[in-house]
């Protein structure tokens, strides 16, 4: 896909992205890890809510 920027603007963007601070290697996005963290959080908060409810309603 061709750039919609002017050539001089594209050069500035390329220079910025090639700076050492902006060239961070990242691991690929893992959907299953995200879903696992969300599921664990929801289950954990649900268990805490049930525990607190049992303490209050005794």
N, C-alpha and C positions, 0 to 999 in steps of 0.2 A: 504494500500500500504506500503510495507516495506521500511524502510529508506535505501538510498544508501550510507549513511555516515558510517564511522567506529564507533563502539560503543562509544569510548571515545570522538569523535567529536560530536556525537549526544547528549551525556551528557552535553557537553559545550553549545551546542545550546539550549537545554532544560533549563539549568541553566540561560542562558541569557534571554530567553523569560519569565521565571518565576520571574525575578526581578520586584519590584514594579513599576518602571518607564515604563516597557514594558507591563504591564497588564492593559491597558487602555480599559475601556468598550466603545464600539462604537455603535451608532445606526445602524440598517441595512441600506444598500444602497437603496436609493429611486430613481428609474429611472424617475418617473413622475416629481419629484422636479427638477432634472437636466434638463429635457426637458423644463419645465416651465421657469426656469431661462434663458436658452438659447433663448427660444422664446421671452421672455420679453426683453432681451438684444438686439436681432435683431430688434424687433419692435421699441424699444426706440431709437436705433441708426438711424434707418430709418426715424423716425419722426424728430429727431434732424437734420439729413441731409436735409430733405425737408424744415425745418424751415430756416436753413442757406442758402439754395438755393433761397428761396423766398426773403430773405433779400438782397442777392447779385444781383439777377436778377430784382429787382424793378426799 
